[in-house]
Amino acid sequence: MFAGVLFDFDGTLVDTSDLVIKSFQHTLAPYLGREVTPEEVYPYFGVPLKDGLAAFVPERLAEMLPVYRRFSAENFDSLVRLCPGVREGLERLRQAGIKLGVVTSRLRDSTVYGLKLFDLTSFFPVIICAEDVTSHKPEPEPVRRGLELLGVEAGAAAMIGDSPHDIQAARAAGVTSVAAGWSRVPREQIQAADPEIIVDTMAEFVELCLDGYKRGRLAGDG
């Protein structure tokens, strides 16, 4: 059984896919003269917002950031949903004595708001956000910082996320890398990051955490 588990926020605990995609579309349309497609946005799931926007129109980043953040804040409640089985899964993990944390590239204000919105705050004594580190996923610093605050060694921990950046950060930090197969991110993109395990539901992930690899499906098994 893992002693600690770190969760990505967007797409893993809460489904923010529609919010992120629509926020990108709203922000970029005046500059690109068109609406970006979800496929264009998926590669920037899990990275700091400034890096995602700069990939499209780097010279206008300063004016785009407040536009994105305003639209996202105004539409958060209506476009974000709790991922299936998350609350029940977190409760089982907590009851089993597994330490839980969040590691996200999202800013703290919106992360804490989202956790409070779905009444998840009590599950996570450790929350690592963009402001807490100097290098972000896919670098290992956020994961290592989360482990440090949880008081858990890398070899006794797992990190679950829905983007290649989550998987790469987990691997670089030496924790078991698990891909959340319920994400909207195309599966082939996640598999390309070479996660050790892919799970299709939160319930499957809980069983993996409680019983180890015998309950997990290796990523290479399809």
N, C-alpha and C positions, 0 to 999 in steps of 0.2 A: 504494500500500500504506500502511495506517495505521502510524504510528510507535508508537502505544500504544493499548491496549484496556483499558477498565475493565469489570469484571463485577459485577453484583449477585450476591449469594450465594444466598438462598432462592429456589428455583424456577427458577434459571438455571444454577448450577453443581450444586447438589444439590436433590433434590425433597423439600422439607420440608412439602409441603402437608398431608399427613395429620397430621403432628406438630403443626403450627400449629392446624389445625382442631380436632383432639381436645383440644389444650391449652386453647383458648378454650372449648370445650364443657364440659370438666371444671371449669374455673375459674368460669364464669358460671352454671352450672346452679343452684347453691344460692341465687343472688341473683335470677335471673329465673324460677325455677320451671319451666324448660323447657330443652331443648337447642337452642342456636343452630344455624342451618343453615349449610352452607358458603357459600351465597350472601350471608349476612350477614357472614361473616368476610372474604371476598375483598377488599372495599374497604380493608381494613387491612393487607393484604400490603404489605410495603415501607416501613411507617412504624414509628417506635419503639413498642415494646410498650405503654408507658404510655399513649400516645395511643389505641391500639386498644382497650384495656380501658376507658379512661375514656369512650369513646364509648358504652358500654353502662351502666356503673354508676359514674359519676365519683366519687361520695361514698365508695366503698369501695375506691378504687384501692390505697391503701397495704397493705391486707390481701390483696388479690387478687394483687399482683405476686409475692410469694414462693410462693403456691400454684401459679401458672402456671409459674414457673421450676423448681420442684421436679418437677412432673409432666413438663415438657419434658425436663429432664435425665435423669430416670429412664427415659424412653421414646425418647430420641434414637436410640440405636443400632438399635432394632427398627423404628422408623417412618420413618427417613430413608434415601433411596437416592441414589446418584450419577445425575445426569441422563445419558441416552444420549449416547455419543460425546464426552463432555466430556474425558476423559483424552487420547484420541487427538487431539482438536482443539487442546487446550492444548499438546501436544507439537509439533504442526506450527507453531503460532504462535511458540513459543519458538525453534524451529529456524530460523524465518524472521527472527529478530532483533527481533520485536515485543515491546515492553515491556508487561508484564501487571500489573494490579492489581485489588483487590477493593474495592468501595464498598458498604457495607451499613449498615442501621439496626439491625442486631443488635449485642449487646454483644460485646466482644472475646473474652472467655473461651469463649463458645459458638461463635463464628466460628472461632477457632483450633482448637478441639476438632474441629469438623466438617471443616476442611481436613486436619487430621492423620488423622482417621478414614479418609479416602479417599485419603491420601497425595498431597495436592495442594499442600502448603505450599511446596515448592520452586519452584513456578511463579510465586509471587506475592511479590516483594520489597516490595510496597506493599499494606497492608491498612488501609483507613479504616473505622472502626467508630463506633458511636454516641457513645462517649466522646471521640472525636477532634475533634468539631466542636460548635459552639454552635447551629447550625440544621441541620435534617435534610432529606432528600429529602421533598418536591419542590423545596426550595430548592437552589441550585447549589453551596453551600459544600462539601459532601462530594466532589463531582466535581472542583471546582477544586483542592481539597487533594490529591486523588489525582494529578491532572495535575502539580501542583507537585513532588510527591515523585518521580514518574516522570521528570520533566524533559522533558515533552512539551507542545507547544502545543495548544490546543483544536482548532484547524483540522486537526491531524494525528492526531486521536484519535477513537475511537468508544466509546460506552457501550452495553452490552446489558443489558437487564433484563426482568422479566416483569410489572411493575406499572405503572400510569399514573404513579406517583410517580417511578419510574426514568426514564421517558421525559421527564417534565416537568423533572426535574433536569438531564438531559443537554442538553435544548434550551436551558435557561436558562444553562448553562455554555458553550454554543457548540460542543459536540462533536456528531458524528453520532449520532443517536438510533436505536437498533436494538431492536426488540421480539423477545423470545424466544417464538416461537409454540408451543413445546412445553410451555408452562406450563399449569397448571390454571385460571389466571385466565381468565374468559370473554373471548373474543377481542374482543367489542364494547367491553369496558371498556378494553382496551389501545388499540384503534383510536381511541377517543374522545380519547386523549391526543395523537394525531397524530404517531406515530413516523415518521421518514423512511423506514424500511425495516422490514419484518417478515420474519424467517427462520423456517423450520419445523424445521430441524435444526441441530445444532452444525456439521456438515460444511458446510452451506450458509453459515453465518456465517464459517467459516474461509475459504471461497472468496471471500466478500465482502471480508474483510480483506486477502487476498493479491492479489486482482485488481481491487478497487474496485467501483464501482457497476454495471459491466457484468454482474457476476454476481449482484447483489442484485435482489430483487423489491420494487419500490416498494410502500409500504403501501397505496396506493390501488388497487393491482391485484388486491385480493382476498386 
